[in-house]
Amino acid sequence: MNITDYDRALYYTHQSEWDNLLILMVRTKDHFLSKKIEHFLHAYQFEHDYTIIQNKLYALFRYLDHAASVTTNDISMFG
């Protein structure tokens, strides 16, 4: 797993750089990250209910937090 993908996803989301987030979704090797980004961007574009958009955003953030912490633990164990 590439920790820079998680950092980029967080940065692009914070800066509302949806085009870059879409490019990251296509290029990342992490299938789960790609799906979380896809679900969020789809909700952001097409949903009218803000709570659905918010839930998809929080799901993306939870995954980013989890994946970054697991990747950081792997690096510290072997590095």
mmCIF file of the N, C-alpha and C atoms, coordinates in Angstrom:
data_MODEL
# 
_entry.id   MODEL 
# 
loop_
_atom_site.group_PDB 
_atom_site.id 
_atom_site.type_symbol 
_atom_site.label_atom_id 
_atom_site.label_alt_id 
_atom_site.label_comp_id 
_atom_site.label_asym_id 
_atom_site.label_entity_id 
_atom_site.label_seq_id 
_atom_site.pdbx_PDB_ins_code 
_atom_site.Cartn_x 
_atom_site.Cartn_y 
_atom_site.Cartn_z 
_atom_site.occupancy 
_atom_site.B_iso_or_equiv 
_atom_site.pdbx_formal_charge 
_atom_site.auth_seq_id 
_atom_site.auth_comp_id 
_atom_site.auth_asym_id 
_atom_site.auth_atom_id 
_atom_site.pdbx_PDB_model_num 
ATOM 1   N N  . MET A 1 1  ? 0.834   -1.190 0.000   1.00 0.00 ? 1  MET A N  1 
ATOM 2   C CA . MET A 1 1  ? 0.000   0.000  0.000   1.00 0.00 ? 1  MET A CA 1 
ATOM 3   C C  . MET A 1 1  ? 0.877   1.251  0.000   1.00 0.00 ? 1  MET A C  1 
ATOM 4   N N  . ASN A 1 2  ? 0.417   2.253  -0.634  1.00 0.00 ? 2  ASN A N  1 
ATOM 5   C CA . ASN A 1 2  ? 1.174   3.486  -0.767  1.00 0.00 ? 2  ASN A CA 1 
ATOM 6   C C  . ASN A 1 2  ? 0.547   4.553  0.126   1.00 0.00 ? 2  ASN A C  1 
ATOM 7   N N  . ILE A 1 3  ? 1.269   4.930  1.178   1.00 0.00 ? 3  ILE A N  1 
ATOM 8   C CA . ILE A 1 3  ? 0.729   5.890  2.148   1.00 0.00 ? 3  ILE A CA 1 
ATOM 9   C C  . ILE A 1 3  ? 0.513   7.266  1.518   1.00 0.00 ? 3  ILE A C  1 
ATOM 10  N N  . THR A 1 4  ? 1.243   7.585  0.462   1.00 0.00 ? 4  THR A N  1 
ATOM 11  C CA . THR A 1 4  ? 1.040   8.893  -0.174  1.00 0.00 ? 4  THR A CA 1 
ATOM 12  C C  . THR A 1 4  ? -0.346  8.998  -0.804  1.00 0.00 ? 4  THR A C  1 
ATOM 13  N N  . ASP A 1 5  ? -0.922  7.872  -1.233  1.00 0.00 ? 5  ASP A N  1 
ATOM 14  C CA . ASP A 1 5  ? -2.289  7.906  -1.766  1.00 0.00 ? 5  ASP A CA 1 
ATOM 15  C C  . ASP A 1 5  ? -3.273  8.373  -0.704  1.00 0.00 ? 5  ASP A C  1 
ATOM 16  N N  . TYR A 1 6  ? -3.081  7.923  0.533   1.00 0.00 ? 6  TYR A N  1 
ATOM 17  C CA . TYR A 1 6  ? -3.978  8.318  1.613   1.00 0.00 ? 6  TYR A CA 1 
ATOM 18  C C  . TYR A 1 6  ? -3.794  9.797  1.959   1.00 0.00 ? 6  TYR A C  1 
ATOM 19  N N  . ASP A 1 7  ? -2.549  10.236 1.962   1.00 0.00 ? 7  ASP A N  1 
ATOM 20  C CA . ASP A 1 7  ? -2.285  11.654 2.213   1.00 0.00 ? 7  ASP A CA 1 
ATOM 21  C C  . ASP A 1 7  ? -2.883  12.525 1.115   1.00 0.00 ? 7  ASP A C  1 
ATOM 22  N N  . ARG A 1 8  ? -2.720  12.093 -0.116  1.00 0.00 ? 8  ARG A N  1 
ATOM 23  C CA . ARG A 1 8  ? -3.279  12.855 -1.233  1.00 0.00 ? 8  ARG A CA 1 
ATOM 24  C C  . ARG A 1 8  ? -4.801  12.899 -1.172  1.00 0.00 ? 8  ARG A C  1 
ATOM 25  N N  . ALA A 1 9  ? -5.416  11.771 -0.872  1.00 0.00 ? 9  ALA A N  1 
ATOM 26  C CA . ALA A 1 9  ? -6.879  11.731 -0.788  1.00 0.00 ? 9  ALA A CA 1 
ATOM 27  C C  . ALA A 1 9  ? -7.376  12.695 0.290   1.00 0.00 ? 9  ALA A C  1 
ATOM 28  N N  . LEU A 1 10 ? -6.711  12.697 1.418   1.00 0.00 ? 10 LEU A N  1 
ATOM 29  C CA . LEU A 1 10 ? -7.095  13.608 2.493   1.00 0.00 ? 10 LEU A CA 1 
ATOM 30  C C  . LEU A 1 10 ? -6.906  15.066 2.066   1.00 0.00 ? 10 LEU A C  1 
ATOM 31  N N  . TYR A 1 11 ? -5.782  15.360 1.447   1.00 0.00 ? 11 TYR A N  1 
ATOM 32  C CA . TYR A 1 11 ? -5.506  16.722 1.002   1.00 0.00 ? 11 TYR A CA 1 
ATOM 33  C C  . TYR A 1 11 ? -6.520  17.174 -0.059  1.00 0.00 ? 11 TYR A C  1 
ATOM 34  N N  . TYR A 1 12 ? -6.751  16.338 -1.059  1.00 0.00 ? 12 TYR A N  1 
ATOM 35  C CA . TYR A 1 12 ? -7.676  16.703 -2.132  1.00 0.00 ? 12 TYR A CA 1 
ATOM 36  C C  . TYR A 1 12 ? -9.088  16.899 -1.598  1.00 0.00 ? 12 TYR A C  1 
ATOM 37  N N  . THR A 1 13 ? -9.475  16.081 -0.645  1.00 0.00 ? 13 THR A N  1 
ATOM 38  C CA . THR A 1 13 ? -10.808 16.221 -0.058  1.00 0.00 ? 13 THR A CA 1 
ATOM 39  C C  . THR A 1 13 ? -10.904 17.512 0.735   1.00 0.00 ? 13 THR A C  1 
ATOM 40  N N  . HIS A 1 14 ? -9.872  17.795 1.507   1.00 0.00 ? 14 HIS A N  1 
ATOM 41  C CA . HIS A 1 14 ? -9.867  19.023 2.321   1.00 0.00 ? 14 HIS A CA 1 
ATOM 42  C C  . HIS A 1 14 ? -9.898  20.274 1.445   1.00 0.00 ? 14 HIS A C  1 
ATOM 43  N N  . GLN A 1 15 ? -9.202  20.223 0.310   1.00 0.00 ? 15 GLN A N  1 
ATOM 44  C CA . GLN A 1 15 ? -9.118  21.378 -0.579  1.00 0.00 ? 15 GLN A CA 1 
ATOM 45  C C  . GLN A 1 15 ? -10.235 21.406 -1.632  1.00 0.00 ? 15 GLN A C  1 
ATOM 46  N N  . SER A 1 16 ? -11.130 20.423 -1.589  1.00 0.00 ? 16 SER A N  1 
ATOM 47  C CA . SER A 1 16 ? -12.223 20.297 -2.565  1.00 0.00 ? 16 SER A CA 1 
ATOM 48  C C  . SER A 1 16 ? -11.703 20.224 -3.993  1.00 0.00 ? 16 SER A C  1 
ATOM 49  N N  . GLU A 1 17 ? -10.612 19.498 -4.185  1.00 0.00 ? 17 GLU A N  1 
ATOM 50  C CA . GLU A 1 17 ? -10.039 19.292 -5.510  1.00 0.00 ? 17 GLU A CA 1 
ATOM 51  C C  . GLU A 1 17 ? -10.590 17.984 -6.070  1.00 0.00 ? 17 GLU A C  1 
ATOM 52  N N  . TRP A 1 18 ? -11.830 18.049 -6.541  1.00 0.00 ? 18 TRP A N  1 
ATOM 53  C CA . TRP A 1 18 ? -12.530 16.841 -6.962  1.00 0.00 ? 18 TRP A CA 1 
ATOM 54  C C  . TRP A 1 18 ? -11.911 16.213 -8.194  1.00 0.00 ? 18 TRP A C  1 
ATOM 55  N N  . ASP A 1 19 ? -11.368 17.016 -9.110  1.00 0.00 ? 19 ASP A N  1 
ATOM 56  C CA . ASP A 1 19 ? -10.727 16.458 -10.302 1.00 0.00 ? 19 ASP A CA 1 
ATOM 57  C C  . ASP A 1 19 ? -9.507  15.623 -9.924  1.00 0.00 ? 19 ASP A C  1 
ATOM 58  N N  . ASN A 1 20 ? -8.693  16.145 -9.028  1.00 0.00 ? 20 ASN A N  1 
ATOM 59  C CA . ASN A 1 20 ? -7.514  15.399 -8.583  1.00 0.00 ? 20 ASN A CA 1 
ATOM 60  C C  . ASN A 1 20 ? -7.912  14.153 -7.793  1.00 0.00 ? 20 ASN A C  1 
ATOM 61  N N  . LEU A 1 21 ? -8.985  14.251 -7.022  1.00 0.00 ? 21 LEU A N  1 
ATOM 62  C CA . LEU A 1 21 ? -9.470  13.095 -6.276  1.00 0.00 ? 21 LEU A CA 1 
ATOM 63  C C  . LEU A 1 21 ? -9.952  12.011 -7.249  1.00 0.00 ? 21 LEU A C  1 
ATOM 64  N N  . LEU A 1 22 ? -10.585 12.417 -8.324  1.00 0.00 ? 22 LEU A N  1 
ATOM 65  C CA . LEU A 1 22 ? -11.033 11.466 -9.347  1.00 0.00 ? 22 LEU A CA 1 
ATOM 66  C C  . LEU A 1 22 ? -9.836  10.785 -10.017 1.00 0.00 ? 22 LEU A C  1 
ATOM 67  N N  . ILE A 1 23 ? -8.811  11.542 -10.322 1.00 0.00 ? 23 ILE A N  1 
ATOM 68  C CA . ILE A 1 23 ? -7.599  10.977 -10.923 1.00 0.00 ? 23 ILE A CA 1 
ATOM 69  C C  . ILE A 1 23 ? -6.953  9.985  -9.958  1.00 0.00 ? 23 ILE A C  1 
ATOM 70  N N  . LEU A 1 24 ? -6.894  10.337 -8.677  1.00 0.00 ? 24 LEU A N  1 
ATOM 71  C CA . LEU A 1 24 ? -6.350  9.431  -7.677  1.00 0.00 ? 24 LEU A CA 1 
ATOM 72  C C  . LEU A 1 24 ? -7.180  8.157  -7.603  1.00 0.00 ? 24 LEU A C  1 
ATOM 73  N N  . MET A 1 25 ? -8.487  8.283  -7.687  1.00 0.00 ? 25 MET A N  1 
ATOM 74  C CA . MET A 1 25 ? -9.369  7.118  -7.654  1.00 0.00 ? 25 MET A CA 1 
ATOM 75  C C  . MET A 1 25 ? -9.016  6.137  -8.772  1.00 0.00 ? 25 MET A C  1 
ATOM 76  N N  . VAL A 1 26 ? -8.701  6.648  -9.943  1.00 0.00 ? 26 VAL A N  1 
ATOM 77  C CA . VAL A 1 26 ? -8.387  5.798  -11.087 1.00 0.00 ? 26 VAL A CA 1 
ATOM 78  C C  . VAL A 1 26 ? -6.988  5.197  -10.968 1.00 0.00 ? 26 VAL A C  1 
ATOM 79  N N  . ARG A 1 27 ? -6.040  5.949  -10.439 1.00 0.00 ? 27 ARG A N  1 
ATOM 80  C CA . ARG A 1 27 ? -4.639  5.522  -10.442 1.00 0.00 ? 27 ARG A CA 1 
ATOM 81  C C  . ARG A 1 27 ? -4.214  4.683  -9.244  1.00 0.00 ? 27 ARG A C  1 
ATOM 82  N N  . THR A 1 28 ? -4.931  4.771  -8.127  1.00 0.00 ? 28 THR A N  1 
ATOM 83  C CA . THR A 1 28 ? -4.485  4.062  -6.932  1.00 0.00 ? 28 THR A CA 1 
ATOM 84  C C  . THR A 1 28 ? -4.608  2.553  -7.114  1.00 0.00 ? 28 THR A C  1 
ATOM 85  N N  . LYS A 1 29 ? -3.712  1.838  -6.463  1.00 0.00 ? 29 LYS A N  1 
ATOM 86  C CA . LYS A 1 29 ? -3.746  0.370  -6.491  1.00 0.00 ? 29 LYS A CA 1 
ATOM 87  C C  . LYS A 1 29 ? -4.622  -0.187 -5.371  1.00 0.00 ? 29 LYS A C  1 
ATOM 88  N N  . ASP A 1 30 ? -5.043  0.680  -4.449  1.00 0.00 ? 30 ASP A N  1 
ATOM 89  C CA . ASP A 1 30 ? -5.883  0.271  -3.319  1.00 0.00 ? 30 ASP A CA 1 
ATOM 90  C C  . ASP A 1 30 ? -7.346  0.276  -3.765  1.00 0.00 ? 30 ASP A C  1 
ATOM 91  N N  . HIS A 1 31 ? -7.880  -0.901 -3.967  1.00 0.00 ? 31 HIS A N  1 
ATOM 92  C CA . HIS A 1 31 ? -9.248  -1.042 -4.468  1.00 0.00 ? 31 HIS A CA 1 
ATOM 93  C C  . HIS A 1 31 ? -10.274 -0.435 -3.506  1.00 0.00 ? 31 HIS A C  1 
ATOM 94  N N  . PHE A 1 32 ? -10.062 -0.625 -2.208  1.00 0.00 ? 32 PHE A N  1 
ATOM 95  C CA . PHE A 1 32 ? -11.013 -0.096 -1.223  1.00 0.00 ? 32 PHE A CA 1 
ATOM 96  C C  . PHE A 1 32 ? -11.003 1.432  -1.219  1.00 0.00 ? 32 PHE A C  1 
ATOM 97  N N  . LEU A 1 33 ? -9.828  2.024  -1.319  1.00 0.00 ? 33 LEU A N  1 
ATOM 98  C CA . LEU A 1 33 ? -9.739  3.481  -1.396  1.00 0.00 ? 33 LEU A CA 1 
ATOM 99  C C  . LEU A 1 33 ? -10.459 3.976  -2.642  1.00 0.00 ? 33 LEU A C  1 
ATOM 100 N N  . SER A 1 34 ? -10.243 3.314  -3.747  1.00 0.00 ? 34 SER A N  1 
ATOM 101 C CA . SER A 1 34 ? -10.895 3.700  -4.996  1.00 0.00 ? 34 SER A CA 1 
ATOM 102 C C  . SER A 1 34 ? -12.415 3.671  -4.850  1.00 0.00 ? 34 SER A C  1 
ATOM 103 N N  . LYS A 1 35 ? -12.943 2.627  -4.230  1.00 0.00 ? 35 LYS A N  1 
ATOM 104 C CA . LYS A 1 35 ? -14.396 2.515  -4.043  1.00 0.00 ? 35 LYS A CA 1 
ATOM 105 C C  . LYS A 1 35 ? -14.928 3.583  -3.093  1.00 0.00 ? 35 LYS A C  1 
ATOM 106 N N  . LYS A 1 36 ? -14.209 3.867  -2.016  1.00 0.00 ? 36 LYS A N  1 
ATOM 107 C CA . LYS A 1 36 ? -14.652 4.909  -1.076  1.00 0.00 ? 36 LYS A CA 1 
ATOM 108 C C  . LYS A 1 36 ? -14.697 6.264  -1.761  1.00 0.00 ? 36 LYS A C  1 
ATOM 109 N N  . ILE A 1 37 ? -13.688 6.557  -2.565  1.00 0.00 ? 37 ILE A N  1 
ATOM 110 C CA . ILE A 1 37 ? -13.667 7.823  -3.305  1.00 0.00 ? 37 ILE A CA 1 
ATOM 111 C C  . ILE A 1 37 ? -14.822 7.853  -4.308  1.00 0.00 ? 37 ILE A C  1 
ATOM 112 N N  . GLU A 1 38 ? -15.024 6.752  -5.019  1.00 0.00 ? 38 GLU A N  1 
ATOM 113 C CA . GLU A 1 38 ? -16.108 6.680  -6.001  1.00 0.00 ? 38 GLU A CA 1 
ATOM 114 C C  . GLU A 1 38 ? -17.468 6.927  -5.349  1.00 0.00 ? 38 GLU A C  1 
ATOM 115 N N  . HIS A 1 39 ? -17.712 6.287  -4.219  1.00 0.00 ? 39 HIS A N  1 
ATOM 116 C CA . HIS A 1 39 ? -19.004 6.451  -3.542  1.00 0.00 ? 39 HIS A CA 1 
ATOM 117 C C  . HIS A 1 39 ? -19.196 7.886  -3.061  1.00 0.00 ? 39 HIS A C  1 
ATOM 118 N N  . PHE A 1 40 ? -18.137 8.493  -2.529  1.00 0.00 ? 40 PHE A N  1 
ATOM 119 C CA . PHE A 1 40 ? -18.248 9.875  -2.072  1.00 0.00 ? 40 PHE A CA 1 
ATOM 120 C C  . PHE A 1 40 ? -18.514 10.821 -3.245  1.00 0.00 ? 40 PHE A C  1 
ATOM 121 N N  . LEU A 1 41 ? -17.717 10.703 -4.313  1.00 0.00 ? 41 LEU A N  1 
ATOM 122 C CA . LEU A 1 41 ? -17.891 11.616 -5.451  1.00 0.00 ? 41 LEU A CA 1 
ATOM 123 C C  . LEU A 1 41 ? -19.260 11.445 -6.100  1.00 0.00 ? 41 LEU A C  1 
ATOM 124 N N  . HIS A 1 42 ? -19.745 10.228 -6.171  1.00 0.00 ? 42 HIS A N  1 
ATOM 125 C CA . HIS A 1 42 ? -21.083 9.993  -6.733  1.00 0.00 ? 42 HIS A CA 1 
ATOM 126 C C  . HIS A 1 42 ? -22.142 10.666 -5.864  1.00 0.00 ? 42 HIS A C  1 
ATOM 127 N N  . ALA A 1 43 ? -22.027 10.497 -4.550  1.00 0.00 ? 43 ALA A N  1 
ATOM 128 C CA . ALA A 1 43 ? -22.993 11.126 -3.645  1.00 0.00 ? 43 ALA A CA 1 
ATOM 129 C C  . ALA A 1 43 ? -22.901 12.649 -3.737  1.00 0.00 ? 43 ALA A C  1 
ATOM 130 N N  . TYR A 1 44 ? -21.684 13.175 -3.798  1.00 0.00 ? 44 TYR A N  1 
ATOM 131 C CA . TYR A 1 44 ? -21.491 14.622 -3.866  1.00 0.00 ? 44 TYR A CA 1 
ATOM 132 C C  . TYR A 1 44 ? -22.135 15.203 -5.124  1.00 0.00 ? 44 TYR A C  1 
ATOM 133 N N  . GLN A 1 45 ? -22.030 14.477 -6.220  1.00 0.00 ? 45 GLN A N  1 
ATOM 134 C CA . GLN A 1 45 ? -22.553 14.972 -7.493  1.00 0.00 ? 45 GLN A CA 1 
ATOM 135 C C  . GLN A 1 45 ? -24.061 14.801 -7.638  1.00 0.00 ? 45 GLN A C  1 
ATOM 136 N N  . PHE A 1 46 ? -24.610 13.689 -7.127  1.00 0.00 ? 46 PHE A N  1 
ATOM 137 C CA . PHE A 1 46 ? -25.986 13.354 -7.471  1.00 0.00 ? 46 PHE A CA 1 
ATOM 138 C C  . PHE A 1 46 ? -26.979 13.356 -6.314  1.00 0.00 ? 46 PHE A C  1 
ATOM 139 N N  . GLU A 1 47 ? -26.531 13.303 -5.096  1.00 0.00 ? 47 GLU A N  1 
ATOM 140 C CA . GLU A 1 47 ? -27.454 13.243 -3.962  1.00 0.00 ? 47 GLU A CA 1 
ATOM 141 C C  . GLU A 1 47 ? -27.928 14.639 -3.580  1.00 0.00 ? 47 GLU A C  1 
ATOM 142 N N  . HIS A 1 48 ? -29.174 14.712 -3.184  1.00 0.00 ? 48 HIS A N  1 
ATOM 143 C CA . HIS A 1 48 ? -29.729 15.979 -2.706  1.00 0.00 ? 48 HIS A CA 1 
ATOM 144 C C  . HIS A 1 48 ? -29.801 16.009 -1.181  1.00 0.00 ? 48 HIS A C  1 
ATOM 145 N N  . ASP A 1 49 ? -29.706 14.851 -0.583  1.00 0.00 ? 49 ASP A N  1 
ATOM 146 C CA . ASP A 1 49 ? -29.757 14.730 0.874   1.00 0.00 ? 49 ASP A CA 1 
ATOM 147 C C  . ASP A 1 49 ? -28.338 14.867 1.432   1.00 0.00 ? 49 ASP A C  1 
ATOM 148 N N  . TYR A 1 50 ? -28.115 15.945 2.167   1.00 0.00 ? 50 TYR A N  1 
ATOM 149 C CA . TYR A 1 50 ? -26.778 16.222 2.687   1.00 0.00 ? 50 TYR A CA 1 
ATOM 150 C C  . TYR A 1 50 ? -26.283 15.134 3.635   1.00 0.00 ? 50 TYR A C  1 
ATOM 151 N N  . THR A 1 51 ? -27.169 14.465 4.356   1.00 0.00 ? 51 THR A N  1 
ATOM 152 C CA . THR A 1 51 ? -26.725 13.439 5.303   1.00 0.00 ? 51 THR A CA 1 
ATOM 153 C C  . THR A 1 51 ? -26.094 12.250 4.570   1.00 0.00 ? 51 THR A C  1 
ATOM 154 N N  . ILE A 1 52 ? -26.558 11.939 3.384   1.00 0.00 ? 52 ILE A N  1 
ATOM 155 C CA . ILE A 1 52 ? -25.949 10.858 2.604   1.00 0.00 ? 52 ILE A CA 1 
ATOM 156 C C  . ILE A 1 52 ? -24.548 11.260 2.172   1.00 0.00 ? 52 ILE A C  1 
ATOM 157 N N  . ILE A 1 53 ? -24.390 12.484 1.704   1.00 0.00 ? 53 ILE A N  1 
ATOM 158 C CA . ILE A 1 53 ? -23.071 12.984 1.312   1.00 0.00 ? 53 ILE A CA 1 
ATOM 159 C C  . ILE A 1 53 ? -22.137 12.960 2.521   1.00 0.00 ? 53 ILE A C  1 
ATOM 160 N N  . GLN A 1 54 ? -22.639 13.413 3.649   1.00 0.00 ? 54 GLN A N  1 
ATOM 161 C CA . GLN A 1 54 ? -21.838 13.441 4.866   1.00 0.00 ? 54 GLN A CA 1 
ATOM 162 C C  . GLN A 1 54 ? -21.436 12.028 5.296   1.00 0.00 ? 54 GLN A C  1 
ATOM 163 N N  . ASN A 1 55 ? -22.335 11.073 5.204   1.00 0.00 ? 55 ASN A N  1 
ATOM 164 C CA . ASN A 1 55 ? -22.014 9.694  5.567   1.00 0.00 ? 55 ASN A CA 1 
ATOM 165 C C  . ASN A 1 55 ? -20.935 9.110  4.656   1.00 0.00 ? 55 ASN A C  1 
ATOM 166 N N  . LYS A 1 56 ? -21.009 9.396  3.366   1.00 0.00 ? 56 LYS A N  1 
ATOM 167 C CA . LYS A 1 56 ? -19.995 8.899  2.427   1.00 0.00 ? 56 LYS A CA 1 
ATOM 168 C C  . LYS A 1 56 ? -18.647 9.564  2.690   1.00 0.00 ? 56 LYS A C  1 
ATOM 169 N N  . LEU A 1 57 ? -18.664 10.842 3.022   1.00 0.00 ? 57 LEU A N  1 
ATOM 170 C CA . LEU A 1 57 ? -17.430 11.544 3.343   1.00 0.00 ? 57 LEU A CA 1 
ATOM 171 C C  . LEU A 1 57 ? -16.799 10.975 4.609   1.00 0.00 ? 57 LEU A C  1 
ATOM 172 N N  . TYR A 1 58 ? -17.608 10.750 5.636   1.00 0.00 ? 58 TYR A N  1 
ATOM 173 C CA . TYR A 1 58 ? -17.080 10.181 6.882   1.00 0.00 ? 58 TYR A CA 1 
ATOM 174 C C  . TYR A 1 58 ? -16.586 8.760  6.676   1.00 0.00 ? 58 TYR A C  1 
ATOM 175 N N  . ALA A 1 59 ? -17.236 7.997  5.803   1.00 0.00 ? 59 ALA A N  1 
ATOM 176 C CA . ALA A 1 59 ? -16.757 6.644  5.504   1.00 0.00 ? 59 ALA A CA 1 
ATOM 177 C C  . ALA A 1 59 ? -15.377 6.712  4.833   1.00 0.00 ? 59 ALA A C  1 
ATOM 178 N N  . LEU A 1 60 ? -15.198 7.665  3.940   1.00 0.00 ? 60 LEU A N  1 
ATOM 179 C CA . LEU A 1 60 ? -13.890 7.860  3.304   1.00 0.00 ? 60 LEU A CA 1 
ATOM 180 C C  . LEU A 1 60 ? -12.854 8.248  4.346   1.00 0.00 ? 60 LEU A C  1 
ATOM 181 N N  . PHE A 1 61 ? -13.185 9.187  5.224   1.00 0.00 ? 61 PHE A N  1 
ATOM 182 C CA . PHE A 1 61 ? -12.244 9.605  6.274   1.00 0.00 ? 61 PHE A CA 1 
ATOM 183 C C  . PHE A 1 61 ? -11.892 8.455  7.217   1.00 0.00 ? 61 PHE A C  1 
ATOM 184 N N  . ARG A 1 62 ? -12.886 7.653  7.588   1.00 0.00 ? 62 ARG A N  1 
ATOM 185 C CA . ARG A 1 62 ? -12.610 6.510  8.472   1.00 0.00 ? 62 ARG A CA 1 
ATOM 186 C C  . ARG A 1 62 ? -11.665 5.521  7.798   1.00 0.00 ? 62 ARG A C  1 
ATOM 187 N N  . TYR A 1 63 ? -11.882 5.279  6.514   1.00 0.00 ? 63 TYR A N  1 
ATOM 188 C CA . TYR A 1 63 ? -10.999 4.367  5.801   1.00 0.00 ? 63 TYR A CA 1 
ATOM 189 C C  . TYR A 1 63 ? -9.591  4.938  5.705   1.00 0.00 ? 63 TYR A C  1 
ATOM 190 N N  . LEU A 1 64 ? -9.478  6.227  5.394   1.00 0.00 ? 64 LEU A N  1 
ATOM 191 C CA . LEU A 1 64 ? -8.159  6.854  5.307   1.00 0.00 ? 64 LEU A CA 1 
ATOM 192 C C  . LEU A 1 64 ? -7.426  6.758  6.633   1.00 0.00 ? 64 LEU A C  1 
ATOM 193 N N  . ASP A 1 65 ? -8.131  6.998  7.720   1.00 0.00 ? 65 ASP A N  1 
ATOM 194 C CA . ASP A 1 65 ? -7.523  6.912  9.048   1.00 0.00 ? 65 ASP A CA 1 
ATOM 195 C C  . ASP A 1 65 ? -7.060  5.487  9.334   1.00 0.00 ? 65 ASP A C  1 
ATOM 196 N N  . HIS A 1 66 ? -7.918  4.531  9.057   1.00 0.00 ? 66 HIS A N  1 
ATOM 197 C CA . HIS A 1 66 ? -7.583  3.130  9.301   1.00 0.00 ? 66 HIS A CA 1 
ATOM 198 C C  . HIS A 1 66 ? -6.395  2.679  8.439   1.00 0.00 ? 66 HIS A C  1 
ATOM 199 N N  . ALA A 1 67 ? -6.461  2.960  7.142   1.00 0.00 ? 67 ALA A N  1 
ATOM 200 C CA . ALA A 1 67 ? -5.417  2.503  6.226   1.00 0.00 ? 67 ALA A CA 1 
ATOM 201 C C  . ALA A 1 67 ? -4.078  3.161  6.530   1.00 0.00 ? 67 ALA A C  1 
ATOM 202 N N  . ALA A 1 68 ? -4.098  4.434  6.862   1.00 0.00 ? 68 ALA A N  1 
ATOM 203 C CA . ALA A 1 68 ? -2.848  5.126  7.193   1.00 0.00 ? 68 ALA A CA 1 
ATOM 204 C C  . ALA A 1 68 ? -2.246  4.575  8.477   1.00 0.00 ? 68 ALA A C  1 
ATOM 205 N N  . SER A 1 69 ? -3.070  4.272  9.464   1.00 0.00 ? 69 SER A N  1 
ATOM 206 C CA . SER A 1 69 ? -2.535  3.747  10.725  1.00 0.00 ? 69 SER A CA 1 
ATOM 207 C C  . SER A 1 69 ? -1.997  2.329  10.530  1.00 0.00 ? 69 SER A C  1 
ATOM 208 N N  . VAL A 1 70 ? -2.661  1.511  9.738   1.00 0.00 ? 70 VAL A N  1 
ATOM 209 C CA . VAL A 1 70 ? -2.173  0.157  9.479   1.00 0.00 ? 70 VAL A CA 1 
ATOM 210 C C  . VAL A 1 70 ? -0.870  0.214  8.688   1.00 0.00 ? 70 VAL A C  1 
ATOM 211 N N  . THR A 1 71 ? -0.810  1.071  7.697   1.00 0.00 ? 71 THR A N  1 
ATOM 212 C CA . THR A 1 71 ? 0.397   1.205  6.875   1.00 0.00 ? 71 THR A CA 1 
ATOM 213 C C  . THR A 1 71 ? 1.549   1.738  7.717   1.00 0.00 ? 71 THR A C  1 
ATOM 214 N N  . THR A 1 72 ? 1.284   2.704  8.598   1.00 0.00 ? 72 THR A N  1 
ATOM 215 C CA . THR A 1 72 ? 2.316   3.251  9.465   1.00 0.00 ? 72 THR A CA 1 
ATOM 216 C C  . THR A 1 72 ? 2.834   2.174  10.420  1.00 0.00 ? 72 THR A C  1 
ATOM 217 N N  . ASN A 1 73 ? 1.949   1.361  10.949  1.00 0.00 ? 73 ASN A N  1 
ATOM 218 C CA . ASN A 1 73 ? 2.376   0.269  11.828  1.00 0.00 ? 73 ASN A CA 1 
ATOM 219 C C  . ASN A 1 73 ? 3.229   -0.736 11.068  1.00 0.00 ? 73 ASN A C  1 
ATOM 220 N N  . ASP A 1 74 ? 2.895   -1.046 9.830   1.00 0.00 ? 74 ASP A N  1 
ATOM 221 C CA . ASP A 1 74 ? 3.690   -1.973 9.022   1.00 0.00 ? 74 ASP A CA 1 
ATOM 222 C C  . ASP A 1 74 ? 5.077   -1.412 8.778   1.00 0.00 ? 74 ASP A C  1 
ATOM 223 N N  . ILE A 1 75 ? 5.157   -0.130 8.491   1.00 0.00 ? 75 ILE A N  1 
ATOM 224 C CA . ILE A 1 75 ? 6.452   0.493  8.235   1.00 0.00 ? 75 ILE A CA 1 
ATOM 225 C C  . ILE A 1 75 ? 7.306   0.470  9.494   1.00 0.00 ? 75 ILE A C  1 
ATOM 226 N N  . SER A 1 76 ? 6.733   0.782  10.644  1.00 0.00 ? 76 SER A N  1 
ATOM 227 C CA . SER A 1 76 ? 7.511   0.815  11.881  1.00 0.00 ? 76 SER A CA 1 
ATOM 228 C C  . SER A 1 76 ? 7.941   -0.589 12.310  1.00 0.00 ? 76 SER A C  1 
ATOM 229 N N  . MET A 1 77 ? 7.187   -1.616 11.947  1.00 0.00 ? 77 MET A N  1 
ATOM 230 C CA . MET A 1 77 ? 7.549   -2.983 12.305  1.00 0.00 ? 77 MET A CA 1 
ATOM 231 C C  . MET A 1 77 ? 8.725   -3.465 11.465  1.00 0.00 ? 77 MET A C  1 
ATOM 232 N N  . PHE A 1 78 ? 8.774   -3.081 10.200  1.00 0.00 ? 78 PHE A N  1 
ATOM 233 C CA . PHE A 1 78 ? 9.799   -3.600 9.303   1.00 0.00 ? 78 PHE A CA 1 
ATOM 234 C C  . PHE A 1 78 ? 10.870  -2.589 8.976   1.00 0.00 ? 78 PHE A C  1 
ATOM 235 N N  . GLY A 1 79 ? 10.666  -1.345 9.345   1.00 0.00 ? 79 GLY A N  1 
ATOM 236 C CA . GLY A 1 79 ? 11.616  -0.315 8.938   1.00 0.00 ? 79 GLY A CA 1 
ATOM 237 C C  . GLY A 1 79 ? 12.592  0.070  9.945   1.00 0.00 ? 79 GLY A C  1 
# 
